[in-house]
Amino acid sequence: MKKLVILFIILAATNYLYSTVSDSSNWKKGGAASLVFNQIAFSNWAKGGESSVSGTSALSFFANFKDSDIVWDNSADFAFGIMYSDQFETRKTEDKIDLSSQFGYRGFGDYYYSVLLSFKTQFAEGFNYPNDSVLVSKFMAPAYLVMSTGMDYKPNEGFSVYLSPVTGRIIFVEDQNLANNGSFSVDPAVKDSLGNIIKPGKKIRADFGAYLTLKYKKQIIENVGFKTNINLFNNYTDKDSGNRDNIDVNWESSLDMKVNDFITSNIFVHLIYDDNINVPLYDYQNGIKTKTGEGPRLQVKEILGIGLKYKF
């Protein structure tokens, strides 16, 4: 019921804002769809190796409004990728649902009083490879909802710095086993001395703090574009007071190189650091990948691909 009420409020607010800025001449809309394939094939290769095929599909939309006093930027980004090899059947390589809406009213110069709403999660289940029986994520586990109000410096369409000292962040872990384990910084289950669960883990964690996001995009040279988006969050209300000085980092950057109207090459780098999230640490013992511990670590994902891309 609470989720339906929240959804109704969001839709009602969106409808109201759209009705106040409905002049189509001030809207800039578009999107892109891409499909990237990678293949490695070996036959009688003395040095060894595993043949593999991978593919990633992505779909993005944007609808941005601007007049003399109002800016309203809306975006939706979706991506999903899988890989198949001789060693294993199918593994997920990319999975993203990212929705964002930011509304600003000019205060003075290039500064806008702004409100921001963003939501992030993924489509499918993820596993602790090479063990594909240990679930580590799924749809709405985790999911991140950020609601904030602050000031946005936006001198042009390619650059924006938004700072909010008043930000609410809700983390959802809609899987009881993951919640019991305290995954993604929710409160874990309380257990007795025999390991029996006395109180199940919480599926929701609410934080309050400061939020900063920096967005920058630029056409470096003809057919080569760069885009980066940095999100920083400082939690005022962390139960561990020692963590209140730490900053959660989520940083995505991409370099797009256009070959022709349909073929592009892309380099994508995603960095995440959250002191409350323990990352498993592994080492090879007797040739077997073995978990040796866990702790907060910089999470890095890098993707290099060539494929098809269509803008609309």
ChimeraX commands (.cxc) that place a marker at each C-alpha (Angstrom):
marker #1 position 0.00,0.00,0.00 radius 0.5
marker #1 position 2.81,2.42,0.88 radius 0.5
marker #1 position 4.47,1.78,-2.50 radius 0.5
marker #1 position 1.20,2.56,-4.31 radius 0.5
marker #1 position 0.83,5.82,-2.37 radius 0.5
marker #1 position 4.42,6.84,-3.22 radius 0.5
marker #1 position 3.87,5.98,-6.89 radius 0.5
marker #1 position 0.63,8.01,-6.96 radius 0.5
marker #1 position 2.38,11.04,-5.44 radius 0.5
marker #1 position 5.20,10.83,-7.99 radius 0.5
marker #1 position 2.78,10.53,-10.92 radius 0.5
marker #1 position 0.62,13.38,-9.63 radius 0.5
marker #1 position 3.65,15.65,-9.16 radius 0.5
marker #1 position 4.96,14.75,-12.61 radius 0.5
marker #1 position 1.59,15.50,-14.21 radius 0.5
marker #1 position 1.40,18.87,-12.43 radius 0.5
marker #1 position 4.91,19.88,-13.50 radius 0.5
marker #1 position 4.27,18.79,-17.08 radius 0.5
marker #1 position 1.06,20.83,-17.24 radius 0.5
marker #1 position 2.96,23.97,-16.15 radius 0.5
marker #1 position 5.66,23.58,-18.81 radius 0.5
marker #1 position 3.70,22.04,-21.65 radius 0.5
marker #1 position 4.97,24.34,-24.44 radius 0.5
marker #1 position 6.47,21.77,-26.82 radius 0.5
marker #1 position 8.84,24.32,-28.41 radius 0.5
marker #1 position 10.86,24.37,-25.20 radius 0.5
marker #1 position 11.29,20.59,-25.04 radius 0.5
marker #1 position 14.30,18.68,-26.31 radius 0.5
marker #1 position 13.67,14.94,-26.55 radius 0.5
marker #1 position 15.55,11.94,-27.86 radius 0.5
marker #1 position 17.21,8.66,-27.13 radius 0.5
marker #1 position 19.51,5.93,-28.33 radius 0.5
marker #1 position 19.51,2.17,-28.70 radius 0.5
marker #1 position 22.68,0.11,-28.98 radius 0.5
marker #1 position 23.72,-3.51,-29.31 radius 0.5
marker #1 position 27.35,-4.52,-28.74 radius 0.5
marker #1 position 28.83,-7.96,-29.48 radius 0.5
marker #1 position 32.19,-9.44,-28.50 radius 0.5
marker #1 position 33.58,-12.81,-29.57 radius 0.5
marker #1 position 36.74,-14.76,-28.76 radius 0.5
marker #1 position 37.32,-18.05,-30.59 radius 0.5
marker #1 position 40.11,-20.64,-30.14 radius 0.5
marker #1 position 40.84,-23.76,-32.12 radius 0.5
marker #1 position 43.91,-25.91,-31.36 radius 0.5
marker #1 position 45.44,-22.90,-29.60 radius 0.5
marker #1 position 48.63,-24.08,-27.88 radius 0.5
marker #1 position 48.65,-21.31,-25.30 radius 0.5
marker #1 position 45.15,-22.22,-24.13 radius 0.5
marker #1 position 42.04,-20.11,-23.77 radius 0.5
marker #1 position 38.27,-20.31,-23.64 radius 0.5
marker #1 position 36.02,-19.36,-26.54 radius 0.5
marker #1 position 33.31,-16.90,-25.50 radius 0.5
marker #1 position 30.53,-14.76,-26.91 radius 0.5
marker #1 position 29.04,-11.75,-25.15 radius 0.5
marker #1 position 26.48,-9.12,-25.94 radius 0.5
marker #1 position 25.16,-5.98,-24.29 radius 0.5
marker #1 position 22.02,-4.07,-25.20 radius 0.5
marker #1 position 21.25,-0.55,-23.99 radius 0.5
marker #1 position 18.34,1.82,-24.34 radius 0.5
marker #1 position 18.20,5.43,-23.17 radius 0.5
marker #1 position 15.68,8.26,-23.32 radius 0.5
marker #1 position 15.74,11.91,-22.33 radius 0.5
marker #1 position 13.20,14.71,-22.24 radius 0.5
marker #1 position 14.55,18.10,-21.17 radius 0.5
marker #1 position 12.65,21.36,-20.83 radius 0.5
marker #1 position 14.13,24.86,-20.66 radius 0.5
marker #1 position 12.76,28.40,-20.77 radius 0.5
marker #1 position 13.93,31.67,-19.24 radius 0.5
marker #1 position 13.39,30.52,-15.63 radius 0.5
marker #1 position 12.77,26.76,-15.60 radius 0.5
marker #1 position 14.97,23.73,-16.39 radius 0.5
marker #1 position 13.59,20.22,-16.08 radius 0.5
marker #1 position 15.83,17.28,-17.06 radius 0.5
marker #1 position 14.46,13.74,-17.26 radius 0.5
marker #1 position 16.34,10.60,-18.25 radius 0.5
marker #1 position 15.88,6.83,-18.33 radius 0.5
marker #1 position 18.77,4.43,-18.95 radius 0.5
marker #1 position 18.49,0.66,-19.28 radius 0.5
marker #1 position 21.20,-1.91,-20.05 radius 0.5
marker #1 position 21.56,-5.67,-19.93 radius 0.5
marker #1 position 24.44,-7.91,-21.01 radius 0.5
marker #1 position 25.27,-11.63,-20.92 radius 0.5
marker #1 position 28.29,-13.80,-21.74 radius 0.5
marker #1 position 28.51,-17.43,-22.84 radius 0.5
marker #1 position 31.74,-19.46,-22.89 radius 0.5
marker #1 position 32.98,-23.04,-23.15 radius 0.5
marker #1 position 33.80,-23.01,-19.42 radius 0.5
marker #1 position 30.32,-21.98,-18.26 radius 0.5
marker #1 position 26.93,-21.48,-19.86 radius 0.5
marker #1 position 25.63,-17.96,-19.26 radius 0.5
marker #1 position 26.64,-15.16,-16.92 radius 0.5
marker #1 position 25.34,-11.64,-16.51 radius 0.5
marker #1 position 27.85,-8.93,-17.41 radius 0.5
marker #1 position 25.71,-5.78,-17.27 radius 0.5
marker #1 position 22.37,-4.93,-15.67 radius 0.5
marker #1 position 21.04,-1.42,-15.09 radius 0.5
marker #1 position 17.81,0.49,-14.52 radius 0.5
marker #1 position 18.49,4.18,-13.90 radius 0.5
marker #1 position 15.71,6.80,-13.76 radius 0.5
marker #1 position 16.23,10.47,-12.93 radius 0.5
marker #1 position 14.22,13.69,-12.85 radius 0.5
marker #1 position 15.54,17.10,-11.79 radius 0.5
marker #1 position 13.42,20.27,-11.73 radius 0.5
marker #1 position 14.97,23.70,-11.27 radius 0.5
marker #1 position 13.73,27.29,-10.99 radius 0.5
marker #1 position 16.19,30.09,-11.65 radius 0.5
marker #1 position 17.38,31.84,-8.51 radius 0.5
marker #1 position 20.06,34.14,-9.92 radius 0.5
marker #1 position 22.49,33.95,-12.84 radius 0.5
marker #1 position 23.13,30.32,-13.73 radius 0.5
marker #1 position 22.01,29.04,-10.30 radius 0.5
marker #1 position 18.70,27.21,-9.90 radius 0.5
marker #1 position 16.72,26.13,-6.85 radius 0.5
marker #1 position 16.25,22.44,-7.61 radius 0.5
marker #1 position 14.59,19.22,-6.52 radius 0.5
marker #1 position 15.93,15.85,-7.58 radius 0.5
marker #1 position 14.41,12.38,-7.70 radius 0.5
marker #1 position 16.41,9.34,-8.84 radius 0.5
marker #1 position 15.93,5.59,-8.76 radius 0.5
marker #1 position 18.42,2.80,-9.51 radius 0.5
marker #1 position 18.09,-1.00,-9.54 radius 0.5
marker #1 position 18.63,-3.95,-11.92 radius 0.5
marker #1 position 16.51,-6.41,-13.93 radius 0.5
marker #1 position 17.78,-9.89,-13.16 radius 0.5
marker #1 position 19.39,-12.06,-10.52 radius 0.5
marker #1 position 23.14,-11.90,-9.96 radius 0.5
marker #1 position 25.26,-14.66,-8.44 radius 0.5
marker #1 position 28.53,-15.06,-6.62 radius 0.5
marker #1 position 30.42,-16.53,-9.59 radius 0.5
marker #1 position 31.87,-19.09,-10.05 radius 0.5
marker #1 position 29.24,-20.35,-7.57 radius 0.5
marker #1 position 25.99,-19.76,-9.46 radius 0.5
marker #1 position 23.87,-21.00,-6.56 radius 0.5
marker #1 position 24.61,-18.08,-4.22 radius 0.5
marker #1 position 22.31,-15.15,-5.00 radius 0.5
marker #1 position 23.88,-11.74,-4.41 radius 0.5
marker #1 position 21.39,-9.40,-6.13 radius 0.5
marker #1 position 18.06,-9.27,-7.98 radius 0.5
marker #1 position 15.36,-6.79,-8.99 radius 0.5
marker #1 position 14.82,-4.35,-6.06 radius 0.5
marker #1 position 17.69,-5.97,-4.16 radius 0.5
marker #1 position 19.29,-3.56,-4.04 radius 0.5
marker #1 position 17.39,-0.50,-5.21 radius 0.5
marker #1 position 18.28,3.10,-4.37 radius 0.5
marker #1 position 15.78,5.96,-4.17 radius 0.5
marker #1 position 17.21,9.47,-3.71 radius 0.5
marker #1 position 15.04,12.52,-2.97 radius 0.5
marker #1 position 16.67,15.89,-2.39 radius 0.5
marker #1 position 16.41,19.65,-2.66 radius 0.5
marker #1 position 19.28,22.05,-3.18 radius 0.5
marker #1 position 21.04,24.39,-5.60 radius 0.5
marker #1 position 22.11,23.56,-9.16 radius 0.5
marker #1 position 24.79,25.46,-11.07 radius 0.5
marker #1 position 24.04,24.98,-14.77 radius 0.5
marker #1 position 25.88,27.41,-17.06 radius 0.5
marker #1 position 25.18,25.33,-20.20 radius 0.5
marker #1 position 23.66,22.03,-21.36 radius 0.5
marker #1 position 26.96,20.19,-21.01 radius 0.5
marker #1 position 27.82,21.01,-17.39 radius 0.5
marker #1 position 25.94,20.87,-14.11 radius 0.5
marker #1 position 26.89,20.80,-10.42 radius 0.5
marker #1 position 24.07,20.06,-7.98 radius 0.5
marker #1 position 24.57,20.33,-4.22 radius 0.5
marker #1 position 21.98,19.40,-1.61 radius 0.5
marker #1 position 22.50,19.53,2.16 radius 0.5
marker #1 position 19.02,17.98,2.58 radius 0.5
marker #1 position 18.84,14.54,0.95 radius 0.5
marker #1 position 16.93,11.39,1.79 radius 0.5
marker #1 position 18.21,8.06,0.50 radius 0.5
marker #1 position 16.26,4.83,0.83 radius 0.5
marker #1 position 17.96,1.48,0.16 radius 0.5
marker #1 position 15.64,-1.45,-0.65 radius 0.5
marker #1 position 16.71,-5.10,-0.35 radius 0.5
marker #1 position 13.54,-6.99,-1.32 radius 0.5
marker #1 position 14.96,-10.45,-0.68 radius 0.5
marker #1 position 14.75,-11.77,2.86 radius 0.5
marker #1 position 17.87,-13.95,2.64 radius 0.5
marker #1 position 19.97,-11.00,1.46 radius 0.5
marker #1 position 18.38,-8.79,4.12 radius 0.5
marker #1 position 19.15,-11.40,6.80 radius 0.5
marker #1 position 22.80,-11.29,5.72 radius 0.5
marker #1 position 22.86,-7.49,6.00 radius 0.5
marker #1 position 23.62,-7.10,2.30 radius 0.5
marker #1 position 23.97,-3.57,0.93 radius 0.5
marker #1 position 24.20,-2.10,4.46 radius 0.5
marker #1 position 20.68,-2.93,5.71 radius 0.5
marker #1 position 20.38,-4.17,9.32 radius 0.5
marker #1 position 21.07,-7.95,9.37 radius 0.5
marker #1 position 18.99,-10.57,11.16 radius 0.5
marker #1 position 19.39,-11.05,14.91 radius 0.5
marker #1 position 20.33,-14.65,15.70 radius 0.5
marker #1 position 20.63,-16.70,18.88 radius 0.5
marker #1 position 23.74,-18.63,19.91 radius 0.5
marker #1 position 22.68,-21.56,17.71 radius 0.5
marker #1 position 22.28,-19.40,14.61 radius 0.5
marker #1 position 18.49,-19.38,14.63 radius 0.5
marker #1 position 16.90,-16.14,13.47 radius 0.5
marker #1 position 15.16,-14.29,16.30 radius 0.5
marker #1 position 14.45,-11.12,14.32 radius 0.5
marker #1 position 14.62,-11.05,10.51 radius 0.5
marker #1 position 16.84,-8.56,8.74 radius 0.5
marker #1 position 15.33,-5.27,7.62 radius 0.5
marker #1 position 14.54,-4.86,3.94 radius 0.5
marker #1 position 14.71,-1.07,3.98 radius 0.5
marker #1 position 17.34,1.36,5.20 radius 0.5
marker #1 position 16.64,5.11,5.33 radius 0.5
marker #1 position 19.54,7.58,5.37 radius 0.5
marker #1 position 19.67,11.36,5.59 radius 0.5
marker #1 position 22.63,13.41,4.44 radius 0.5
marker #1 position 24.31,15.64,1.87 radius 0.5
marker #1 position 24.38,14.87,-1.84 radius 0.5
marker #1 position 26.47,16.22,-4.71 radius 0.5
marker #1 position 26.23,15.29,-8.37 radius 0.5
marker #1 position 28.41,16.57,-11.19 radius 0.5
marker #1 position 27.51,15.99,-14.83 radius 0.5
marker #1 position 29.74,16.87,-17.77 radius 0.5
marker #1 position 29.58,16.02,-21.45 radius 0.5
marker #1 position 31.60,17.35,-24.35 radius 0.5
marker #1 position 32.21,16.65,-28.01 radius 0.5
marker #1 position 36.00,16.40,-27.86 radius 0.5
marker #1 position 36.57,16.20,-31.60 radius 0.5
marker #1 position 34.38,15.23,-34.53 radius 0.5
marker #1 position 32.75,11.83,-33.86 radius 0.5
marker #1 position 34.31,11.51,-30.38 radius 0.5
marker #1 position 32.23,12.40,-27.32 radius 0.5
marker #1 position 32.95,12.17,-23.60 radius 0.5
marker #1 position 30.43,11.97,-20.74 radius 0.5
marker #1 position 30.88,11.61,-16.99 radius 0.5
marker #1 position 28.54,11.61,-13.99 radius 0.5
marker #1 position 29.78,11.69,-10.38 radius 0.5
marker #1 position 27.43,11.13,-7.41 radius 0.5
marker #1 position 28.68,11.69,-3.83 radius 0.5
marker #1 position 26.66,11.05,-0.66 radius 0.5
marker #1 position 27.58,11.77,2.95 radius 0.5
marker #1 position 25.33,10.08,5.52 radius 0.5
marker #1 position 24.64,12.27,8.58 radius 0.5
marker #1 position 22.69,9.49,10.30 radius 0.5
marker #1 position 24.92,6.41,9.95 radius 0.5
marker #1 position 24.54,4.25,13.07 radius 0.5
marker #1 position 28.31,3.87,13.13 radius 0.5
marker #1 position 29.42,7.41,13.97 radius 0.5
marker #1 position 32.87,6.62,12.56 radius 0.5
marker #1 position 31.33,6.27,9.10 radius 0.5
marker #1 position 29.72,9.70,9.13 radius 0.5
marker #1 position 32.91,11.23,7.76 radius 0.5
marker #1 position 32.98,8.79,4.83 radius 0.5
marker #1 position 31.62,9.60,1.39 radius 0.5
marker #1 position 29.84,7.09,-0.87 radius 0.5
marker #1 position 31.05,7.39,-4.46 radius 0.5
marker #1 position 29.28,6.39,-7.67 radius 0.5
marker #1 position 31.17,7.54,-10.80 radius 0.5
marker #1 position 30.34,6.61,-14.41 radius 0.5
marker #1 position 32.29,7.75,-17.46 radius 0.5
marker #1 position 32.05,6.86,-21.13 radius 0.5
marker #1 position 33.93,7.69,-24.32 radius 0.5
marker #1 position 31.92,7.24,-27.53 radius 0.5
marker #1 position 33.69,7.03,-30.89 radius 0.5
marker #1 position 31.45,7.14,-33.95 radius 0.5
marker #1 position 32.59,5.08,-36.96 radius 0.5
marker #1 position 29.57,5.90,-39.14 radius 0.5
marker #1 position 25.83,6.55,-38.69 radius 0.5
marker #1 position 25.26,3.13,-37.11 radius 0.5
marker #1 position 28.60,1.67,-35.95 radius 0.5
marker #1 position 30.25,2.99,-32.80 radius 0.5
marker #1 position 32.98,2.06,-30.36 radius 0.5
marker #1 position 32.57,2.72,-26.64 radius 0.5
marker #1 position 34.72,2.66,-23.52 radius 0.5
marker #1 position 32.77,2.66,-20.25 radius 0.5
marker #1 position 34.19,2.81,-16.70 radius 0.5
marker #1 position 32.10,2.56,-13.50 radius 0.5
marker #1 position 33.60,3.13,-10.04 radius 0.5
marker #1 position 31.74,2.52,-6.74 radius 0.5
marker #1 position 32.91,2.92,-3.17 radius 0.5
marker #1 position 30.69,2.54,-0.10 radius 0.5
marker #1 position 32.33,1.94,3.27 radius 0.5
marker #1 position 29.18,0.11,4.46 radius 0.5
marker #1 position 29.30,-2.53,1.71 radius 0.5
marker #1 position 31.62,-5.48,2.26 radius 0.5
marker #1 position 33.12,-6.87,-0.93 radius 0.5
marker #1 position 34.26,-10.55,-0.90 radius 0.5
marker #1 position 38.01,-11.01,-1.20 radius 0.5
marker #1 position 39.38,-14.04,-3.07 radius 0.5
marker #1 position 42.67,-15.81,-3.59 radius 0.5
marker #1 position 43.66,-18.92,-5.52 radius 0.5
marker #1 position 44.57,-21.79,-3.22 radius 0.5
marker #1 position 45.72,-24.98,-4.95 radius 0.5
marker #1 position 44.31,-23.62,-8.18 radius 0.5
marker #1 position 40.85,-23.02,-6.70 radius 0.5
marker #1 position 39.33,-19.56,-6.27 radius 0.5
marker #1 position 38.70,-19.34,-2.52 radius 0.5
marker #1 position 37.08,-16.61,-0.42 radius 0.5
marker #1 position 39.61,-15.33,2.12 radius 0.5
marker #1 position 37.67,-12.45,3.69 radius 0.5
marker #1 position 35.57,-9.40,2.97 radius 0.5
marker #1 position 35.64,-5.65,3.47 radius 0.5
marker #1 position 34.96,-2.29,1.80 radius 0.5
marker #1 position 36.81,-1.97,-1.50 radius 0.5
marker #1 position 36.78,0.19,-4.60 radius 0.5
marker #1 position 34.52,-1.59,-7.10 radius 0.5
marker #1 position 35.59,-1.18,-10.72 radius 0.5
marker #1 position 33.84,-2.17,-13.94 radius 0.5
marker #1 position 35.30,-1.48,-17.39 radius 0.5
marker #1 position 33.69,-2.29,-20.73 radius 0.5
marker #1 position 35.18,-1.89,-24.20 radius 0.5
marker #1 position 32.94,-2.71,-27.12 radius 0.5
marker #1 position 32.15,-2.15,-30.79 radius 0.5
marker #1 position 28.59,-2.42,-32.03 radius 0.5
marker #1 position 25.49,-0.85,-33.49 radius 0.5
marker #1 position 23.93,2.35,-32.21 radius 0.5
marker #1 position 20.85,4.22,-33.39 radius 0.5
marker #1 position 19.87,7.66,-32.13 radius 0.5
marker #1 position 16.34,9.03,-32.31 radius 0.5
marker link #1:1,2 radius 0.2
marker link #1:2,3 radius 0.2
marker link #1:3,4 radius 0.2
marker link #1:4,5 radius 0.2
marker link #1:5,6 radius 0.2
marker link #1:6,7 radius 0.2
marker link #1:7,8 radius 0.2
marker link #1:8,9 radius 0.2
marker link #1:9,10 radius 0.2
marker link #1:10,11 radius 0.2
marker link #1:11,12 radius 0.2
marker link #1:12,13 radius 0.2
marker link #1:13,14 radius 0.2
marker link #1:14,15 radius 0.2
marker link #1:15,16 radius 0.2
marker link #1:16,17 radius 0.2
marker link #1:17,18 radius 0.2
marker link #1:18,19 radius 0.2
marker link #1:19,20 radius 0.2
marker link #1:20,21 radius 0.2
marker link #1:21,22 radius 0.2
marker link #1:22,23 radius 0.2
marker link #1:23,24 radius 0.2
marker link #1:24,25 radius 0.2
marker link #1:25,26 radius 0.2
marker link #1:26,27 radius 0.2
marker link #1:27,28 radius 0.2
marker link #1:28,29 radius 0.2
marker link #1:29,30 radius 0.2
marker link #1:30,31 radius 0.2
marker link #1:31,32 radius 0.2
marker link #1:32,33 radius 0.2
marker link #1:33,34 radius 0.2
marker link #1:34,35 radius 0.2
marker link #1:35,36 radius 0.2
marker link #1:36,37 radius 0.2
marker link #1:37,38 radius 0.2
marker link #1:38,39 radius 0.2
marker link #1:39,40 radius 0.2
marker link #1:40,41 radius 0.2
marker link #1:41,42 radius 0.2
marker link #1:42,43 radius 0.2
marker link #1:43,44 radius 0.2
marker link #1:44,45 radius 0.2
marker link #1:45,46 radius 0.2
marker link #1:46,47 radius 0.2
marker link #1:47,48 radius 0.2
marker link #1:48,49 radius 0.2
marker link #1:49,50 radius 0.2
marker link #1:50,51 radius 0.2
marker link #1:51,52 radius 0.2
marker link #1:52,53 radius 0.2
marker link #1:53,54 radius 0.2
marker link #1:54,55 radius 0.2
marker link #1:55,56 radius 0.2
marker link #1:56,57 radius 0.2
marker link #1:57,58 radius 0.2
marker link #1:58,59 radius 0.2
marker link #1:59,60 radius 0.2
marker link #1:60,61 radius 0.2
marker link #1:61,62 radius 0.2
marker link #1:62,63 radius 0.2
marker link #1:63,64 radius 0.2
marker link #1:64,65 radius 0.2
marker link #1:65,66 radius 0.2
marker link #1:66,67 radius 0.2
marker link #1:67,68 radius 0.2
marker link #1:68,69 radius 0.2
marker link #1:69,70 radius 0.2
marker link #1:70,71 radius 0.2
marker link #1:71,72 radius 0.2
marker link #1:72,73 radius 0.2
marker link #1:73,74 radius 0.2
marker link #1:74,75 radius 0.2
marker link #1:75,76 radius 0.2
marker link #1:76,77 radius 0.2
marker link #1:77,78 radius 0.2
marker link #1:78,79 radius 0.2
marker link #1:79,80 radius 0.2
marker link #1:80,81 radius 0.2
marker link #1:81,82 radius 0.2
marker link #1:82,83 radius 0.2
marker link #1:83,84 radius 0.2
marker link #1:84,85 radius 0.2
marker link #1:85,86 radius 0.2
marker link #1:86,87 radius 0.2
marker link #1:87,88 radius 0.2
marker link #1:88,89 radius 0.2
marker link #1:89,90 radius 0.2
marker link #1:90,91 radius 0.2
marker link #1:91,92 radius 0.2
marker link #1:92,93 radius 0.2
marker link #1:93,94 radius 0.2
marker link #1:94,95 radius 0.2
marker link #1:95,96 radius 0.2
marker link #1:96,97 radius 0.2
marker link #1:97,98 radius 0.2
marker link #1:98,99 radius 0.2
marker link #1:99,100 radius 0.2
marker link #1:100,101 radius 0.2
marker link #1:101,102 radius 0.2
marker link #1:102,103 radius 0.2
marker link #1:103,104 radius 0.2
marker link #1:104,105 radius 0.2
marker link #1:105,106 radius 0.2
marker link #1:106,107 radius 0.2
marker link #1:107,108 radius 0.2
marker link #1:108,109 radius 0.2
marker link #1:109,110 radius 0.2
marker link #1:110,111 radius 0.2
marker link #1:111,112 radius 0.2
marker link #1:112,113 radius 0.2
marker link #1:113,114 radius 0.2
marker link #1:114,115 radius 0.2
marker link #1:115,116 radius 0.2
marker link #1:116,117 radius 0.2
marker link #1:117,118 radius 0.2
marker link #1:118,119 radius 0.2
marker link #1:119,120 radius 0.2
marker link #1:120,121 radius 0.2
marker link #1:121,122 radius 0.2
marker link #1:122,123 radius 0.2
marker link #1:123,124 radius 0.2
marker link #1:124,125 radius 0.2
marker link #1:125,126 radius 0.2
marker link #1:126,127 radius 0.2
marker link #1:127,128 radius 0.2
marker link #1:128,129 radius 0.2
marker link #1:129,130 radius 0.2
marker link #1:130,131 radius 0.2
marker link #1:131,132 radius 0.2
marker link #1:132,133 radius 0.2
marker link #1:133,134 radius 0.2
marker link #1:134,135 radius 0.2
marker link #1:135,136 radius 0.2
marker link #1:136,137 radius 0.2
marker link #1:137,138 radius 0.2
marker link #1:138,139 radius 0.2
marker link #1:139,140 radius 0.2
marker link #1:140,141 radius 0.2
marker link #1:141,142 radius 0.2
marker link #1:142,143 radius 0.2
marker link #1:143,144 radius 0.2
marker link #1:144,145 radius 0.2
marker link #1:145,146 radius 0.2
marker link #1:146,147 radius 0.2
marker link #1:147,148 radius 0.2
marker link #1:148,149 radius 0.2
marker link #1:149,150 radius 0.2
marker link #1:150,151 radius 0.2
marker link #1:151,152 radius 0.2
marker link #1:152,153 radius 0.2
marker link #1:153,154 radius 0.2
marker link #1:154,155 radius 0.2
marker link #1:155,156 radius 0.2
marker link #1:156,157 radius 0.2
marker link #1:157,158 radius 0.2
marker link #1:158,159 radius 0.2
marker link #1:159,160 radius 0.2
marker link #1:160,161 radius 0.2
marker link #1:161,162 radius 0.2
marker link #1:162,163 radius 0.2
marker link #1:163,164 radius 0.2
marker link #1:164,165 radius 0.2
marker link #1:165,166 radius 0.2
marker link #1:166,167 radius 0.2
marker link #1:167,168 radius 0.2
marker link #1:168,169 radius 0.2
marker link #1:169,170 radius 0.2
marker link #1:170,171 radius 0.2
marker link #1:171,172 radius 0.2
marker link #1:172,173 radius 0.2
marker link #1:173,174 radius 0.2
marker link #1:174,175 radius 0.2
marker link #1:175,176 radius 0.2
marker link #1:176,177 radius 0.2
marker link #1:177,178 radius 0.2
marker link #1:178,179 radius 0.2
marker link #1:179,180 radius 0.2
marker link #1:180,181 radius 0.2
marker link #1:181,182 radius 0.2
marker link #1:182,183 radius 0.2
marker link #1:183,184 radius 0.2
marker link #1:184,185 radius 0.2
marker link #1:185,186 radius 0.2
marker link #1:186,187 radius 0.2
marker link #1:187,188 radius 0.2
marker link #1:188,189 radius 0.2
marker link #1:189,190 radius 0.2
marker link #1:190,191 radius 0.2
marker link #1:191,192 radius 0.2
marker link #1:192,193 radius 0.2
marker link #1:193,194 radius 0.2
marker link #1:194,195 radius 0.2
marker link #1:195,196 radius 0.2
marker link #1:196,197 radius 0.2
marker link #1:197,198 radius 0.2
marker link #1:198,199 radius 0.2
marker link #1:199,200 radius 0.2
marker link #1:200,201 radius 0.2
marker link #1:201,202 radius 0.2
marker link #1:202,203 radius 0.2
marker link #1:203,204 radius 0.2
marker link #1:204,205 radius 0.2
marker link #1:205,206 radius 0.2
marker link #1:206,207 radius 0.2
marker link #1:207,208 radius 0.2
marker link #1:208,209 radius 0.2
marker link #1:209,210 radius 0.2
marker link #1:210,211 radius 0.2
marker link #1:211,212 radius 0.2
marker link #1:212,213 radius 0.2
marker link #1:213,214 radius 0.2
marker link #1:214,215 radius 0.2
marker link #1:215,216 radius 0.2
marker link #1:216,217 radius 0.2
marker link #1:217,218 radius 0.2
marker link #1:218,219 radius 0.2
marker link #1:219,220 radius 0.2
marker link #1:220,221 radius 0.2
marker link #1:221,222 radius 0.2
marker link #1:222,223 radius 0.2
marker link #1:223,224 radius 0.2
marker link #1:224,225 radius 0.2
marker link #1:225,226 radius 0.2
marker link #1:226,227 radius 0.2
marker link #1:227,228 radius 0.2
marker link #1:228,229 radius 0.2
marker link #1:229,230 radius 0.2
marker link #1:230,231 radius 0.2
marker link #1:231,232 radius 0.2
marker link #1:232,233 radius 0.2
marker link #1:233,234 radius 0.2
marker link #1:234,235 radius 0.2
marker link #1:235,236 radius 0.2
marker link #1:236,237 radius 0.2
marker link #1:237,238 radius 0.2
marker link #1:238,239 radius 0.2
marker link #1:239,240 radius 0.2
marker link #1:240,241 radius 0.2
marker link #1:241,242 radius 0.2
marker link #1:242,243 radius 0.2
marker link #1:243,244 radius 0.2
marker link #1:244,245 radius 0.2
marker link #1:245,246 radius 0.2
marker link #1:246,247 radius 0.2
marker link #1:247,248 radius 0.2
marker link #1:248,249 radius 0.2
marker link #1:249,250 radius 0.2
marker link #1:250,251 radius 0.2
marker link #1:251,252 radius 0.2
marker link #1:252,253 radius 0.2
marker link #1:253,254 radius 0.2
marker link #1:254,255 radius 0.2
marker link #1:255,256 radius 0.2
marker link #1:256,257 radius 0.2
marker link #1:257,258 radius 0.2
marker link #1:258,259 radius 0.2
marker link #1:259,260 radius 0.2
marker link #1:260,261 radius 0.2
marker link #1:261,262 radius 0.2
marker link #1:262,263 radius 0.2
marker link #1:263,264 radius 0.2
marker link #1:264,265 radius 0.2
marker link #1:265,266 radius 0.2
marker link #1:266,267 radius 0.2
marker link #1:267,268 radius 0.2
marker link #1:268,269 radius 0.2
marker link #1:269,270 radius 0.2
marker link #1:270,271 radius 0.2
marker link #1:271,272 radius 0.2
marker link #1:272,273 radius 0.2
marker link #1:273,274 radius 0.2
marker link #1:274,275 radius 0.2
marker link #1:275,276 radius 0.2
marker link #1:276,277 radius 0.2
marker link #1:277,278 radius 0.2
marker link #1:278,279 radius 0.2
marker link #1:279,280 radius 0.2
marker link #1:280,281 radius 0.2
marker link #1:281,282 radius 0.2
marker link #1:282,283 radius 0.2
marker link #1:283,284 radius 0.2
marker link #1:284,285 radius 0.2
marker link #1:285,286 radius 0.2
marker link #1:286,287 radius 0.2
marker link #1:287,288 radius 0.2
marker link #1:288,289 radius 0.2
marker link #1:289,290 radius 0.2
marker link #1:290,291 radius 0.2
marker link #1:291,292 radius 0.2
marker link #1:292,293 radius 0.2
marker link #1:293,294 radius 0.2
marker link #1:294,295 radius 0.2
marker link #1:295,296 radius 0.2
marker link #1:296,297 radius 0.2
marker link #1:297,298 radius 0.2
marker link #1:298,299 radius 0.2
marker link #1:299,300 radius 0.2
marker link #1:300,301 radius 0.2
marker link #1:301,302 radius 0.2
marker link #1:302,303 radius 0.2
marker link #1:303,304 radius 0.2
marker link #1:304,305 radius 0.2
marker link #1:305,306 radius 0.2
marker link #1:306,307 radius 0.2
marker link #1:307,308 radius 0.2
marker link #1:308,309 radius 0.2
marker link #1:309,310 radius 0.2
marker link #1:310,311 radius 0.2
marker link #1:311,312 radius 0.2
view
